[in-house]
Amino acid sequence: MSRYFLVLDAGTGSIRSIVFDTLGNQIAIAQYEWEHISEAGVAGSMGFDFERGWELAKRCIRESIAASGINPADIAAVSASSMREGIVVYDGEKRELWGVANVDGRSGKEVAYLKRTYPTLEQESYAKSGQTFALSAAPRLLWLKNNRPSVYEKARYFTMISDWILFKLSGELASEPSNGGTAGAFSLRNRSWNKSEFEQCGLKDLFVPIRESGEVLGPVSAEATVETGLSTETLVVMGGGDVQIGTAGLGASKLGDAVVLGGSFWQQVVNIPSDAILSDEMLLRVNPHVVCGMSQAEGITFFTGLVMRWFRNSFGCGKSYGELEEMAKTVPLGSYGITPVFSDRMNYGEWIHASPSFIGLGLDESKYNVASMFRALEENACIVSAINMENIKAFSGVRPSSITFASGAANGALWSQILADVTGLEVRVPVVKEATALGVAMAAGIGAGVYKSFEEAGKEIVKIERTYEPNGANHAQYGEIKEKWLKVYSKQMELVREGTLEPMWKAPGI
């Protein structure tokens, strides 16, 4: 009996291949960094180099199999995840023509055009898909039509990047809801394409079939076997978008389950019904989950992990995150009133952030120093997460009873306790914190018949390492700090809107 799964995880910064056994144990890994192309003369562009990307993917597959020491025929199934929003366009012969990575921002003019010409279209599309124009496919494809008409004329299909990987392995073009839904032009309720958005935007039908995560596309093709060393006996199984399949990898497969992913960006994700009525305010993103019948309301905190890295590298004097957190433990709750201004709470319909700064610093070096600023950043990340989760509850009516905290930030004991105190919820930290690849292994296992569902796989595989209970008094104090932060941030945004300061980031078309 085949006892292994091979997973490909295509992130913003790297491609990696991981071999797991059926109990979720990592056997071997190979990883390479990759770069996305900034196209000369195209402001905000971040192209996806599918030729170089496939070469690196093949290398990762071969090296991970070699490192595992297993027979490729013992790999039951292979699956993939990727950064969401990134797309690849193909011609009628299924040859790649063009691709962009997730935060490609070249389509600002097209977003502005769509908002001006069809003033209700974005809100109508959001009500069905949970997406705005900011990172969706329609403005990018409209850019292609306007600026590379000869390429657009040849275009016949588009998929997401994880779908492209599986196409290269199986020869079958398809997409799945959790990643495909981030392209917009999708129905959360029906878990299928909503082609009317493309029609209204003046785009042609480029849609591929929708297949659910865990469905089998077919065996590894003979061509891919030669290129990768995989066996033609290995099944190719639909995977998913990194966040959605990552939450499944943390065991969050039931309605009301909540996850905070503390990586370069922080995502606050809550499972809600797929027929939930979305708020007209468009504050939050809503995506299809990899679990049928569910969507996920998502708040995003920009650059949290990147801000911490900047702070460590600039002010940490060579100390590690762990050492900085030990220093921060000596600082009282509230960090002596220091208010960091970096990411705003999620406002998906008007995605813009204030200019980065620290407010409320004093000259008493015993209080205002590296330790207190580091703690203030940890507190601030949790405050923004709490606001996003409150907004999720306000429109969906779903209030979690606990949070699963994962990714790099969950290694911090102080940060985990602060998250519990700020949100007022129990925080559970799993043994495996980088769960995207594990979720893909679950999908592979479903396709191979090892598991019946993501929920069953989660019960078999996911283990909790430690738990943090909220302190009621601390929670009340953080409520006051949160109100102060909202006032300070509002004032900082005024300076951005009047042009005195530059925003940290803004979406195309803002």
Sequence and secondary structure as in RCSB ss.txt:
>XXXX:A:sequence
MSRYFLVLDAGTGSIRSIVFDTLGNQIAIAQYEWEHISEAGVAGSMGFDFERGWELAKRCIRESIAASGINPADI
AAVSASSMREGIVVYDGEKRELWGVANVDGRSGKEVAYLKRTYPTLEQESYAKSGQTFALSAAPRLLWLKNNRPS
VYEKARYFTMISDWILFKLSGELASEPSNGGTAGAFSLRNRSWNKSEFEQCGLKDLFVPIRESGEVLGPVSAEAT
VETGLSTETLVVMGGGDVQIGTAGLGASKLGDAVVLGGSFWQQVVNIPSDAILSDEMLLRVNPHVVCGMSQAEGI
TFFTGLVMRWFRNSFGCGKSYGELEEMAKTVPLGSYGITPVFSDRMNYGEWIHASPSFIGLGLDESKYNVASMFR
ALEENACIVSAINMENIKAFSGVRPSSITFASGAANGALWSQILADVTGLEVRVPVVKEATALGVAMAAGIGAGV
YKSFEEAGKEIVKIERTYEPNGANHAQYGEIKEKWLKVYSKQMELVREGTLEPMWKAPGI
>XXXX:A:secstr
   EEEEEEE SSEEEEEEEETTS EEEEEEEE   B  TT TT  B  HHHHHHHHHHHHHHHHHHHT  GGGE
EEEEEEE SS EEEEETTS EEEEE TT  TTHHHHHHHHHHSTTHHHHHHHHHS  SSS HHHHHHHHHHH HH
HHHHEEEEEEHHHHHHHHHHS   B HHHHGGGSSEETTTTEE THHHHHHT       B  TT EEEE  HHHH
HHH   TTSEEE  EEHHHHHHHTTT  STT EEEEESSSEEEEEEEETT    TT  SEEEE SSTTEEEEEEE
ETTHHHHHHHHHHHHSTT  HHHHHHHHTTS TTGGG EEES     GGG B    EEES  S TTTSSHHHHHH
HHHHHHHHHHHHHHHHHHHHH    SEEEEESGGGG HHHHHHHHHHHTSEEEEES    HHHHHHHHHHHHTTS
 S HHHHHHHH  EEEEE   HHHHHHHHHHHHHHHHHHHHHHHHHHTTSS  S B TT 
